[in-house]
Amino acid sequence: MSVYKVIELIGTSESSWEDAAATAITSARQSVRGLRVAEVVEQDIDLAEGDTLTYRVKLRVSFKYEGGE
């Protein structure tokens, strides 16, 4: 039997939601071992910077829990 921990991440991109999700996963892989599943929870677009659109994706990412915190 296994136990998995779930964290939420938000990735951003100026080109697409797919790139925003990939940005979040790529960053997480640098510090979290054993990523298993990513679920898209929310997508939105930040309109704050004038004509520039920023795609944002909130993900729930699971990884195998190895004890500790």
PQR file of N, CA, C, O and H, with PARSE charges and radii, in Angstrom:
ATOM      1  N   MET A   1       0.839  -1.184   0.000 -0.4000 1.5000
ATOM      2  CA  MET A   1       0.000   0.000   0.000 -0.0000 2.0000
ATOM      3  C   MET A   1       0.878   1.240   0.000  0.5500 1.7000
ATOM      4  O   MET A   1       1.985   1.230   0.539 -0.5500 1.4000
ATOM      5  N   SER A   2       0.382   2.293  -0.601 -0.4000 1.5000
ATOM      6  CA  SER A   2       1.134   3.545  -0.692 -0.0000 2.0000
ATOM      7  C   SER A   2       0.302   4.706  -0.173  0.5500 1.7000
ATOM      8  O   SER A   2      -0.926   4.638  -0.116 -0.5500 1.4000
ATOM      9  H   SER A   2      -0.517   2.301  -1.039  0.4000 1.0000
ATOM     10  N   VAL A   3       0.994   5.767   0.203 -0.4000 1.5000
ATOM     11  CA  VAL A   3       0.359   7.016   0.615 -0.0000 2.0000
ATOM     12  C   VAL A   3       0.923   8.117  -0.273  0.5500 1.7000
ATOM     13  O   VAL A   3       2.125   8.163  -0.532 -0.5500 1.4000
ATOM     14  H   VAL A   3       1.992   5.822   0.157  0.4000 1.0000
ATOM     15  N   TYR A   4       0.042   9.006  -0.737 -0.4000 1.5000
ATOM     16  CA  TYR A   4       0.452  10.106  -1.595 -0.0000 2.0000
ATOM     17  C   TYR A   4       0.073  11.430  -0.960  0.5500 1.7000
ATOM     18  O   TYR A   4      -0.973  11.549  -0.322 -0.5500 1.4000
ATOM     19  H   TYR A   4      -0.935   8.968  -0.526  0.4000 1.0000
ATOM     20  N   LYS A   5       0.921  12.412  -1.138 -0.4000 1.5000
ATOM     21  CA  LYS A   5       0.656  13.767  -0.658 -0.0000 2.0000
ATOM     22  C   LYS A   5       0.215  14.602  -1.858  0.5500 1.7000
ATOM     23  O   LYS A   5       0.682  14.382  -2.976 -0.5500 1.4000
ATOM     24  H   LYS A   5       1.770  12.315  -1.657  0.4000 1.0000
ATOM     25  N   VAL A   6      -0.681  15.557  -1.629 -0.4000 1.5000
ATOM     26  CA  VAL A   6      -1.191  16.416  -2.698 -0.0000 2.0000
ATOM     27  C   VAL A   6      -0.855  17.866  -2.359  0.5500 1.7000
ATOM     28  O   VAL A   6      -1.102  18.334  -1.248 -0.5500 1.4000
ATOM     29  H   VAL A   6      -1.060  15.736  -0.721  0.4000 1.0000
ATOM     30  N   ILE A   7      -0.289  18.563  -3.339 -0.4000 1.5000
ATOM     31  CA  ILE A   7       0.003  19.984  -3.189 -0.0000 2.0000
ATOM     32  C   ILE A   7      -0.657  20.739  -4.338  0.5500 1.7000
ATOM     33  O   ILE A   7      -0.982  20.147  -5.367 -0.5500 1.4000
ATOM     34  H   ILE A   7      -0.088  18.183  -4.242  0.4000 1.0000
ATOM     35  N   GLU A   8      -0.855  22.038  -4.165 -0.4000 1.5000
ATOM     36  CA  GLU A   8      -1.385  22.870  -5.247 -0.0000 2.0000
ATOM     37  C   GLU A   8      -0.284  23.767  -5.781  0.5500 1.7000
ATOM     38  O   GLU A   8       0.513  24.322  -5.025 -0.5500 1.4000
ATOM     39  H   GLU A   8      -0.591  22.519  -3.329  0.4000 1.0000
ATOM     40  N   LEU A   9      -0.260  23.894  -7.092 -0.4000 1.5000
ATOM     41  CA  LEU A   9       0.711  24.740  -7.784 -0.0000 2.0000
ATOM     42  C   LEU A   9      -0.027  25.641  -8.764  0.5500 1.7000
ATOM     43  O   LEU A   9      -1.092  25.278  -9.264 -0.5500 1.4000
ATOM     44  H   LEU A   9      -0.908  23.442  -7.706  0.4000 1.0000
ATOM     45  N   ILE A  10       0.533  26.806  -9.037 -0.4000 1.5000
ATOM     46  CA  ILE A  10       0.004  27.675 -10.080 -0.0000 2.0000
ATOM     47  C   ILE A  10       1.138  27.985 -11.041  0.5500 1.7000
ATOM     48  O   ILE A  10       2.178  28.512 -10.647 -0.5500 1.4000
ATOM     49  H   ILE A  10       1.397  27.101  -8.630  0.4000 1.0000
ATOM     50  N   GLY A  11       0.925  27.652 -12.306 -0.4000 1.5000
ATOM     51  CA  GLY A  11       1.895  27.949 -13.357 -0.0000 2.0000
ATOM     52  C   GLY A  11       1.365  29.069 -14.234  0.5500 1.7000
ATOM     53  O   GLY A  11       0.153  29.223 -14.384 -0.5500 1.4000
ATOM     54  H   GLY A  11       0.080  27.224 -12.627  0.4000 1.0000
ATOM     55  N   THR A  12       2.266  29.851 -14.815 -0.4000 1.5000
ATOM     56  CA  THR A  12       1.859  30.957 -15.687 -0.0000 2.0000
ATOM     57  C   THR A  12       2.602  30.900 -17.013  0.5500 1.7000
ATOM     58  O   THR A  12       3.696  30.345 -17.114 -0.5500 1.4000
ATOM     59  H   THR A  12       3.251  29.726 -14.693  0.4000 1.0000
ATOM     60  N   SER A  13       1.975  31.487 -18.024 -0.4000 1.5000
ATOM     61  CA  SER A  13       2.584  31.561 -19.348 -0.0000 2.0000
ATOM     62  C   SER A  13       1.917  32.689 -20.125  0.5500 1.7000
ATOM     63  O   SER A  13       0.742  32.986 -19.910 -0.5500 1.4000
ATOM     64  H   SER A  13       1.086  31.937 -17.942  0.4000 1.0000
ATOM     65  N   GLU A  14       2.651  33.304 -21.011 -0.4000 1.5000
ATOM     66  CA  GLU A  14       2.065  34.319 -21.889 -0.0000 2.0000
ATOM     67  C   GLU A  14       1.583  33.714 -23.200  0.5500 1.7000
ATOM     68  O   GLU A  14       1.061  34.435 -24.051 -0.5500 1.4000
ATOM     69  H   GLU A  14       3.606  33.062 -21.186  0.4000 1.0000
ATOM     70  N   SER A  15       1.749  32.381 -23.386 -0.4000 1.5000
ATOM     71  CA  SER A  15       1.353  31.783 -24.661 -0.0000 2.0000
ATOM     72  C   SER A  15       0.143  30.853 -24.581  0.5500 1.7000
ATOM     73  O   SER A  15      -0.674  30.849 -25.502 -0.5500 1.4000
ATOM     74  H   SER A  15       2.173  31.795 -22.695  0.4000 1.0000
ATOM     75  N   SER A  16      -0.003  30.051 -23.495 -0.4000 1.5000
ATOM     76  CA  SER A  16      -1.140  29.117 -23.442 -0.0000 2.0000
ATOM     77  C   SER A  16      -1.296  28.513 -22.046  0.5500 1.7000
ATOM     78  O   SER A  16      -0.398  28.592 -21.207 -0.5500 1.4000
ATOM     79  H   SER A  16       0.661  30.053 -22.747  0.4000 1.0000
ATOM     80  N   TRP A  17      -2.473  27.905 -21.824 -0.4000 1.5000
ATOM     81  CA  TRP A  17      -2.694  27.191 -20.575 -0.0000 2.0000
ATOM     82  C   TRP A  17      -1.820  25.947 -20.506  0.5500 1.7000
ATOM     83  O   TRP A  17      -1.354  25.576 -19.429 -0.5500 1.4000
ATOM     84  H   TRP A  17      -3.202  27.840 -22.506  0.4000 1.0000
ATOM     85  N   GLU A  18      -1.595  25.299 -21.644 -0.4000 1.5000
ATOM     86  CA  GLU A  18      -0.735  24.117 -21.669 -0.0000 2.0000
ATOM     87  C   GLU A  18       0.683  24.462 -21.220  0.5500 1.7000
ATOM     88  O   GLU A  18       1.290  23.727 -20.441 -0.5500 1.4000
ATOM     89  H   GLU A  18      -1.973  25.600 -22.519  0.4000 1.0000
ATOM     90  N   ASP A  19       1.202  25.578 -21.714 -0.4000 1.5000
ATOM     91  CA  ASP A  19       2.538  26.017 -21.299 -0.0000 2.0000
ATOM     92  C   ASP A  19       2.569  26.399 -19.823  0.5500 1.7000
ATOM     93  O   ASP A  19       3.565  26.164 -19.140 -0.5500 1.4000
ATOM     94  H   ASP A  19       0.708  26.175 -22.347  0.4000 1.0000
ATOM     95  N   ALA A  20       1.489  26.983 -19.337 -0.4000 1.5000
ATOM     96  CA  ALA A  20       1.414  27.350 -17.916 -0.0000 2.0000
ATOM     97  C   ALA A  20       1.479  26.090 -17.048  0.5500 1.7000
ATOM     98  O   ALA A  20       2.182  26.065 -16.038 -0.5500 1.4000
ATOM     99  H   ALA A  20       0.680  27.173 -19.892  0.4000 1.0000
ATOM    100  N   ALA A  21       0.745  25.045 -17.443 -0.4000 1.5000
ATOM    101  CA  ALA A  21       0.778  23.783 -16.700 -0.0000 2.0000
ATOM    102  C   ALA A  21       2.171  23.164 -16.765  0.5500 1.7000
ATOM    103  O   ALA A  21       2.683  22.674 -15.759 -0.5500 1.4000
ATOM    104  H   ALA A  21       0.173  25.065 -18.263  0.4000 1.0000
ATOM    105  N   ALA A  22       2.779  23.186 -17.942 -0.4000 1.5000
ATOM    106  CA  ALA A  22       4.123  22.612 -18.097 -0.0000 2.0000
ATOM    107  C   ALA A  22       5.140  23.369 -17.249  0.5500 1.7000
ATOM    108  O   ALA A  22       6.055  22.760 -16.696 -0.5500 1.4000
ATOM    109  H   ALA A  22       2.363  23.584 -18.759  0.4000 1.0000
ATOM    110  N   THR A  23       4.992  24.682 -17.140 -0.4000 1.5000
ATOM    111  CA  THR A  23       5.889  25.491 -16.311 -0.0000 2.0000
ATOM    112  C   THR A  23       5.799  25.053 -14.847  0.5500 1.7000
ATOM    113  O   THR A  23       6.822  24.915 -14.175 -0.5500 1.4000
ATOM    114  H   THR A  23       4.248  25.177 -17.589  0.4000 1.0000
ATOM    115  N   ALA A  24       4.586  24.836 -14.358 -0.4000 1.5000
ATOM    116  CA  ALA A  24       4.407  24.413 -12.970 -0.0000 2.0000
ATOM    117  C   ALA A  24       5.024  23.037 -12.730  0.5500 1.7000
ATOM    118  O   ALA A  24       5.705  22.828 -11.726 -0.5500 1.4000
ATOM    119  H   ALA A  24       3.756  24.948 -14.904  0.4000 1.0000
ATOM    120  N   ILE A  25       4.788  22.098 -13.647 -0.4000 1.5000
ATOM    121  CA  ILE A  25       5.320  20.738 -13.496 -0.0000 2.0000
ATOM    122  C   ILE A  25       6.842  20.742 -13.580  0.5500 1.7000
ATOM    123  O   ILE A  25       7.507  20.081 -12.783 -0.5500 1.4000
ATOM    124  H   ILE A  25       4.234  22.268 -14.462  0.4000 1.0000
ATOM    125  N   THR A  26       7.394  21.472 -14.530 -0.4000 1.5000
ATOM    126  CA  THR A  26       8.852  21.544 -14.682 -0.0000 2.0000
ATOM    127  C   THR A  26       9.504  22.098 -13.426  0.5500 1.7000
ATOM    128  O   THR A  26      10.533  21.587 -12.986 -0.5500 1.4000
ATOM    129  H   THR A  26       6.854  22.009 -15.178  0.4000 1.0000
ATOM    130  N   SER A  27       8.918  23.134 -12.847 -0.4000 1.5000
ATOM    131  CA  SER A  27       9.461  23.710 -11.611 -0.0000 2.0000
ATOM    132  C   SER A  27       9.350  22.727 -10.445  0.5500 1.7000
ATOM    133  O   SER A  27      10.285  22.588  -9.657 -0.5500 1.4000
ATOM    134  H   SER A  27       8.081  23.549 -13.205  0.4000 1.0000
ATOM    135  N   ALA A  28       8.217  22.052 -10.339 -0.4000 1.5000
ATOM    136  CA  ALA A  28       8.018  21.098  -9.241 -0.0000 2.0000
ATOM    137  C   ALA A  28       9.007  19.942  -9.325  0.5500 1.7000
ATOM    138  O   ALA A  28       9.503  19.475  -8.300 -0.5500 1.4000
ATOM    139  H   ALA A  28       7.457  22.165 -10.979  0.4000 1.0000
ATOM    140  N   ARG A  29       9.293  19.484 -10.525 -0.4000 1.5000
ATOM    141  CA  ARG A  29      10.237  18.371 -10.696 -0.0000 2.0000
ATOM    142  C   ARG A  29      11.634  18.693 -10.188  0.5500 1.7000
ATOM    143  O   ARG A  29      12.405  17.780  -9.896 -0.5500 1.4000
ATOM    144  H   ARG A  29       8.891  19.864 -11.357  0.4000 1.0000
ATOM    145  N   GLN A  30      11.973  19.970 -10.077 -0.4000 1.5000
ATOM    146  CA  GLN A  30      13.296  20.361  -9.588 -0.0000 2.0000
ATOM    147  C   GLN A  30      13.426  20.168  -8.076  0.5500 1.7000
ATOM    148  O   GLN A  30      14.540  20.068  -7.561 -0.5500 1.4000
ATOM    149  H   GLN A  30      11.346  20.712 -10.314  0.4000 1.0000
ATOM    150  N   SER A  31      12.297  20.113  -7.359 -0.4000 1.5000
ATOM    151  CA  SER A  31      12.394  20.009  -5.900 -0.0000 2.0000
ATOM    152  C   SER A  31      11.543  18.895  -5.281  0.5500 1.7000
ATOM    153  O   SER A  31      11.678  18.614  -4.091 -0.5500 1.4000
ATOM    154  H   SER A  31      11.392  20.193  -7.777  0.4000 1.0000
ATOM    155  N   VAL A  32      10.676  18.263  -6.061 -0.4000 1.5000
ATOM    156  CA  VAL A  32       9.811  17.208  -5.528 -0.0000 2.0000
ATOM    157  C   VAL A  32      10.069  15.919  -6.307  0.5500 1.7000
ATOM    158  O   VAL A  32      10.006  15.893  -7.536 -0.5500 1.4000
ATOM    159  H   VAL A  32      10.566  18.492  -7.028  0.4000 1.0000
ATOM    160  N   ARG A  33      10.363  14.847  -5.560 -0.4000 1.5000
ATOM    161  CA  ARG A  33      10.593  13.546  -6.207 -0.0000 2.0000
ATOM    162  C   ARG A  33       9.290  12.776  -6.356  0.5500 1.7000
ATOM    163  O   ARG A  33       8.363  12.935  -5.562 -0.5500 1.4000
ATOM    164  H   ARG A  33      10.415  14.868  -4.562  0.4000 1.0000
ATOM    165  N   GLY A  34       9.235  11.955  -7.366 -0.4000 1.5000
ATOM    166  CA  GLY A  34       8.144  10.995  -7.498 -0.0000 2.0000
ATOM    167  C   GLY A  34       6.792  11.578  -7.834  0.5500 1.7000
ATOM    168  O   GLY A  34       5.772  11.076  -7.362 -0.5500 1.4000
ATOM    169  H   GLY A  34       9.988  11.825  -8.012  0.4000 1.0000
ATOM    170  N   LEU A  35       6.758  12.635  -8.645 -0.4000 1.5000
ATOM    171  CA  LEU A  35       5.463  13.178  -9.056 -0.0000 2.0000
ATOM    172  C   LEU A  35       4.662  12.095  -9.764  0.5500 1.7000
ATOM    173  O   LEU A  35       5.206  11.350 -10.580 -0.5500 1.4000
ATOM    174  H   LEU A  35       7.587  13.043  -9.028  0.4000 1.0000
ATOM    175  N   ARG A  36       3.373  12.007  -9.456 -0.4000 1.5000
ATOM    176  CA  ARG A  36       2.529  10.951 -10.027 -0.0000 2.0000
ATOM    177  C   ARG A  36       1.463  11.494 -10.967  0.5500 1.7000
ATOM    178  O   ARG A  36       1.415  11.125 -12.140 -0.5500 1.4000
ATOM    179  H   ARG A  36       2.931  12.612  -8.793  0.4000 1.0000
ATOM    180  N   VAL A  37       0.609  12.374 -10.448 -0.4000 1.5000
ATOM    181  CA  VAL A  37      -0.555  12.833 -11.208 -0.0000 2.0000
ATOM    182  C   VAL A  37      -0.721  14.331 -11.008  0.5500 1.7000
ATOM    183  O   VAL A  37      -0.514  14.850  -9.911 -0.5500 1.4000
ATOM    184  H   VAL A  37       0.648  12.674  -9.495  0.4000 1.0000
ATOM    185  N   ALA A  38      -1.101  15.024 -12.086 -0.4000 1.5000
ATOM    186  CA  ALA A  38      -1.446  16.443 -11.997 -0.0000 2.0000
ATOM    187  C   ALA A  38      -2.874  16.608 -12.499  0.5500 1.7000
ATOM    188  O   ALA A  38      -3.221  16.139 -13.584 -0.5500 1.4000
ATOM    189  H   ALA A  38      -1.269  14.602 -12.977  0.4000 1.0000
ATOM    190  N   GLU A  39      -3.692  17.273 -11.705 -0.4000 1.5000
ATOM    191  CA  GLU A  39      -5.087  17.515 -12.053 -0.0000 2.0000
ATOM    192  C   GLU A  39      -5.290  19.018 -12.216  0.5500 1.7000
ATOM    193  O   GLU A  39      -4.953  19.789 -11.319 -0.5500 1.4000
ATOM    194  H   GLU A  39      -3.411  17.654 -10.824  0.4000 1.0000
ATOM    195  N   VAL A  40      -5.835  19.436 -13.349 -0.4000 1.5000
ATOM    196  CA  VAL A  40      -6.139  20.851 -13.560 -0.0000 2.0000
ATOM    197  C   VAL A  40      -7.380  21.192 -12.741  0.5500 1.7000
ATOM    198  O   VAL A  40      -8.447  20.607 -12.927 -0.5500 1.4000
ATOM    199  H   VAL A  40      -6.109  18.809 -14.079  0.4000 1.0000
ATOM    200  N   VAL A  41      -7.216  22.153 -11.831 -0.4000 1.5000
ATOM    201  CA  VAL A  41      -8.293  22.551 -10.936 -0.0000 2.0000
ATOM    202  C   VAL A  41      -8.978  23.813 -11.447  0.5500 1.7000
ATOM    203  O   VAL A  41     -10.196  23.954 -11.347 -0.5500 1.4000
ATOM    204  H   VAL A  41      -6.349  22.628 -11.681  0.4000 1.0000
ATOM    205  N   GLU A  42      -8.184  24.724 -11.994 -0.4000 1.5000
ATOM    206  CA  GLU A  42      -8.719  26.020 -12.402 -0.0000 2.0000
ATOM    207  C   GLU A  42      -7.835  26.616 -13.482  0.5500 1.7000
ATOM    208  O   GLU A  42      -6.618  26.435 -13.482 -0.5500 1.4000
ATOM    209  H   GLU A  42      -7.194  24.609 -12.075  0.4000 1.0000
ATOM    210  N   GLN A  43      -8.468  27.330 -14.404 -0.4000 1.5000
ATOM    211  CA  GLN A  43      -7.738  28.085 -15.429 -0.0000 2.0000
ATOM    212  C   GLN A  43      -8.289  29.501 -15.430  0.5500 1.7000
ATOM    213  O   GLN A  43      -9.498  29.702 -15.324 -0.5500 1.4000
ATOM    214  H   GLN A  43      -9.457  27.477 -14.405  0.4000 1.0000
ATOM    215  N   ASP A  44      -7.401  30.482 -15.549 -0.4000 1.5000
ATOM    216  CA  ASP A  44      -7.856  31.852 -15.709 -0.0000 2.0000
ATOM    217  C   ASP A  44      -6.814  32.645 -16.482  0.5500 1.7000
ATOM    218  O   ASP A  44      -5.728  32.150 -16.783 -0.5500 1.4000
ATOM    219  H   ASP A  44      -6.418  30.319 -15.635  0.4000 1.0000
ATOM    220  N   ILE A  45      -7.163  33.871 -16.793 -0.4000 1.5000
ATOM    221  CA  ILE A  45      -6.258  34.761 -17.529 -0.0000 2.0000
ATOM    222  C   ILE A  45      -6.110  36.050 -16.740  0.5500 1.7000
ATOM    223  O   ILE A  45      -7.100  36.681 -16.373 -0.5500 1.4000
ATOM    224  H   ILE A  45      -8.045  34.274 -16.549  0.4000 1.0000
ATOM    225  N   ASP A  46      -4.864  36.437 -16.482 -0.4000 1.5000
ATOM    226  CA  ASP A  46      -4.561  37.691 -15.790 -0.0000 2.0000
ATOM    227  C   ASP A  46      -4.492  38.796 -16.838  0.5500 1.7000
ATOM    228  O   ASP A  46      -3.696  38.721 -17.774 -0.5500 1.4000
ATOM    229  H   ASP A  46      -4.059  35.924 -16.780  0.4000 1.0000
ATOM    230  N   LEU A  47      -5.324  39.818 -16.680 -0.4000 1.5000
ATOM    231  CA  LEU A  47      -5.394  40.923 -17.640 -0.0000 2.0000
ATOM    232  C   LEU A  47      -4.696  42.177 -17.127  0.5500 1.7000
ATOM    233  O   LEU A  47      -4.839  43.243 -17.728 -0.5500 1.4000
ATOM    234  H   LEU A  47      -5.970  39.879 -15.920  0.4000 1.0000
ATOM    235  N   ALA A  48      -3.954  42.078 -16.043 -0.4000 1.5000
ATOM    236  CA  ALA A  48      -3.426  43.238 -15.327 -0.0000 2.0000
ATOM    237  C   ALA A  48      -2.402  44.064 -16.094  0.5500 1.7000
ATOM    238  O   ALA A  48      -2.278  45.260 -15.830 -0.5500 1.4000
ATOM    239  H   ALA A  48      -3.838  41.213 -15.555  0.4000 1.0000
ATOM    240  N   GLU A  49      -1.674  43.485 -17.019 -0.4000 1.5000
ATOM    241  CA  GLU A  49      -0.559  44.201 -17.641 -0.0000 2.0000
ATOM    242  C   GLU A  49      -0.911  44.756 -19.022  0.5500 1.7000
ATOM    243  O   GLU A  49      -0.213  44.469 -19.995 -0.5500 1.4000
ATOM    244  H   GLU A  49      -1.775  42.513 -17.233  0.4000 1.0000
ATOM    245  N   GLY A  50      -1.972  45.537 -19.120 -0.4000 1.5000
ATOM    246  CA  GLY A  50      -2.338  46.165 -20.380 -0.0000 2.0000
ATOM    247  C   GLY A  50      -2.770  45.159 -21.426  0.5500 1.7000
ATOM    248  O   GLY A  50      -3.722  44.408 -21.215 -0.5500 1.4000
ATOM    249  H   GLY A  50      -2.539  45.770 -18.330  0.4000 1.0000
ATOM    250  N   ASP A  51      -2.069  45.138 -22.567 -0.4000 1.5000
ATOM    251  CA  ASP A  51      -2.436  44.251 -23.673 -0.0000 2.0000
ATOM    252  C   ASP A  51      -1.883  42.842 -23.516  0.5500 1.7000
ATOM    253  O   ASP A  51      -2.230  41.960 -24.302 -0.5500 1.4000
ATOM    254  H   ASP A  51      -1.296  45.748 -22.739  0.4000 1.0000
ATOM    255  N   THR A  52      -1.028  42.607 -22.519 -0.4000 1.5000
ATOM    256  CA  THR A  52      -0.435  41.288 -22.317 -0.0000 2.0000
ATOM    257  C   THR A  52      -1.378  40.399 -21.529  0.5500 1.7000
ATOM    258  O   THR A  52      -1.870  40.783 -20.467 -0.5500 1.4000
ATOM    259  H   THR A  52      -0.745  43.323 -21.881  0.4000 1.0000
ATOM    260  N   LEU A  53      -1.628  39.200 -22.059 -0.4000 1.5000
ATOM    261  CA  LEU A  53      -2.434  38.208 -21.348 -0.0000 2.0000
ATOM    262  C   LEU A  53      -1.492  37.218 -20.675  0.5500 1.7000
ATOM    263  O   LEU A  53      -0.504  36.792 -21.274 -0.5500 1.4000
ATOM    264  H   LEU A  53      -1.229  38.888 -22.921  0.4000 1.0000
ATOM    265  N   THR A  54      -1.792  36.854 -19.441 -0.4000 1.5000
ATOM    266  CA  THR A  54      -1.022  35.826 -18.746 -0.0000 2.0000
ATOM    267  C   THR A  54      -1.971  34.688 -18.397  0.5500 1.7000
ATOM    268  O   THR A  54      -2.893  34.853 -17.599 -0.5500 1.4000
ATOM    269  H   THR A  54      -2.594  37.200 -18.954  0.4000 1.0000
ATOM    270  N   TYR A  55      -1.729  33.531 -19.008 -0.4000 1.5000
ATOM    271  CA  TYR A  55      -2.528  32.340 -18.740 -0.0000 2.0000
ATOM    272  C   TYR A  55      -2.054  31.733 -17.427  0.5500 1.7000
ATOM    273  O   TYR A  55      -0.854  31.587 -17.195 -0.5500 1.4000
ATOM    274  H   TYR A  55      -0.980  33.397 -19.656  0.4000 1.0000
ATOM    275  N   ARG A  56      -3.015  31.381 -16.565 -0.4000 1.5000
ATOM    276  CA  ARG A  56      -2.672  30.784 -15.272 -0.0000 2.0000
ATOM    277  C   ARG A  56      -3.438  29.475 -15.103  0.5500 1.7000
ATOM    278  O   ARG A  56      -4.628  29.390 -15.406 -0.5500 1.4000
ATOM    279  H   ARG A  56      -3.990  31.499 -16.753  0.4000 1.0000
ATOM    280  N   VAL A  57      -2.734  28.465 -14.615 -0.4000 1.5000
ATOM    281  CA  VAL A  57      -3.348  27.168 -14.364 -0.0000 2.0000
ATOM    282  C   VAL A  57      -3.035  26.747 -12.938  0.5500 1.7000
ATOM    283  O   VAL A  57      -1.876  26.729 -12.523 -0.5500 1.4000
ATOM    284  H   VAL A  57      -1.767  28.534 -14.369  0.4000 1.0000
ATOM    285  N   LYS A  58      -4.088  26.407 -12.187 -0.4000 1.5000
ATOM    286  CA  LYS A  58      -3.901  25.853 -10.840 -0.0000 2.0000
ATOM    287  C   LYS A  58      -3.978  24.337 -10.972  0.5500 1.7000
ATOM    288  O   LYS A  58      -4.923  23.801 -11.551 -0.5500 1.4000
ATOM    289  H   LYS A  58      -5.029  26.421 -12.524  0.4000 1.0000
ATOM    290  N   LEU A  59      -2.976  23.655 -10.429 -0.4000 1.5000
ATOM    291  CA  LEU A  59      -2.900  22.200 -10.495 -0.0000 2.0000
ATOM    292  C   LEU A  59      -2.859  21.604  -9.101  0.5500 1.7000
ATOM    293  O   LEU A  59      -2.280  22.188  -8.185 -0.5500 1.4000
ATOM    294  H   LEU A  59      -2.208  24.091  -9.958  0.4000 1.0000
ATOM    295  N   ARG A  60      -3.475  20.441  -8.942 -0.4000 1.5000
ATOM    296  CA  ARG A  60      -3.248  19.601  -7.764 -0.0000 2.0000
ATOM    297  C   ARG A  60      -2.303  18.509  -8.223  0.5500 1.7000
ATOM    298  O   ARG A  60      -2.603  17.769  -9.160 -0.5500 1.4000
ATOM    299  H   ARG A  60      -3.945  19.967  -9.686  0.4000 1.0000
ATOM    300  N   VAL A  61      -1.170  18.410  -7.566 -0.4000 1.5000
ATOM    301  CA  VAL A  61      -0.131  17.465  -7.967 -0.0000 2.0000
ATOM    302  C   VAL A  61       0.100  16.486  -6.821  0.5500 1.7000
ATOM    303  O   VAL A  61       0.244  16.890  -5.667 -0.5500 1.4000
ATOM    304  H   VAL A  61      -0.927  19.011  -6.805  0.4000 1.0000
ATOM    305  N   SER A  62       0.134  15.204  -7.148 -0.4000 1.5000
ATOM    306  CA  SER A  62       0.385  14.207  -6.106 -0.0000 2.0000
ATOM    307  C   SER A  62       1.760  13.570  -6.300  0.5500 1.7000
ATOM    308  O   SER A  62       2.273  13.460  -7.414 -0.5500 1.4000
ATOM    309  H   SER A  62       0.018  14.876  -8.086  0.4000 1.0000
ATOM    310  N   PHE A  63       2.335  13.157  -5.169 -0.4000 1.5000
ATOM    311  CA  PHE A  63       3.614  12.456  -5.182 -0.0000 2.0000
ATOM    312  C   PHE A  63       3.637  11.495  -4.007  0.5500 1.7000
ATOM    313  O   PHE A  63       2.919  11.674  -3.023 -0.5500 1.4000
ATOM    314  H   PHE A  63       1.919  13.247  -4.264  0.4000 1.0000
ATOM    315  N   LYS A  64       4.464  10.483  -4.125 -0.4000 1.5000
ATOM    316  CA  LYS A  64       4.524   9.443  -3.091 -0.0000 2.0000
ATOM    317  C   LYS A  64       5.089  10.032  -1.796  0.5500 1.7000
ATOM    318  O   LYS A  64       6.158  10.643  -1.794 -0.5500 1.4000
ATOM    319  H   LYS A  64       5.047  10.337  -4.925  0.4000 1.0000
ATOM    320  N   TYR A  65       4.364   9.840  -0.711 -0.4000 1.5000
ATOM    321  CA  TYR A  65       4.751  10.336   0.607 -0.0000 2.0000
ATOM    322  C   TYR A  65       5.798   9.425   1.213  0.5500 1.7000
ATOM    323  O   TYR A  65       5.616   8.210   1.284 -0.5500 1.4000
ATOM    324  H   TYR A  65       3.496   9.344  -0.713  0.4000 1.0000
ATOM    325  N   GLU A  66       6.898  10.023   1.652 -0.4000 1.5000
ATOM    326  CA  GLU A  66       8.005   9.243   2.216 -0.0000 2.0000
ATOM    327  C   GLU A  66       8.211   9.502   3.701  0.5500 1.7000
ATOM    328  O   GLU A  66       9.270   9.171   4.234 -0.5500 1.4000
ATOM    329  H   GLU A  66       7.046  11.010   1.594  0.4000 1.0000
ATOM    330  N   GLY A  67       7.245  10.076   4.374 -0.4000 1.5000
ATOM    331  CA  GLY A  67       7.348  10.357   5.805 -0.0000 2.0000
ATOM    332  C   GLY A  67       7.863  11.753   6.060  0.5500 1.7000
ATOM    333  O   GLY A  67       8.107  12.509   5.120 -0.5500 1.4000
ATOM    334  H   GLY A  67       6.384  10.345   3.941  0.4000 1.0000
ATOM    335  N   GLY A  68       8.028  12.095   7.298 -0.4000 1.5000
ATOM    336  CA  GLY A  68       8.485  13.437   7.658 -0.0000 2.0000
ATOM    337  C   GLY A  68       7.316  14.309   8.054  0.5500 1.7000
ATOM    338  O   GLY A  68       6.494  13.901   8.875 -0.5500 1.4000
ATOM    339  H   GLY A  68       7.830  11.480   8.061  0.4000 1.0000
ATOM    340  N   GLU A  69       7.220  15.511   7.484 -0.4000 1.5000
ATOM    341  CA  GLU A  69       6.197  16.477   7.826 -0.0000 2.0000
ATOM    342  C   GLU A  69       4.816  15.995   7.611  0.5500 1.7000
ATOM    343  O   GLU A  69       3.860  16.727   7.866 -0.5500 1.4000
ATOM    344  H   GLU A  69       7.887  15.842   6.817  0.4000 1.0000
TER
END
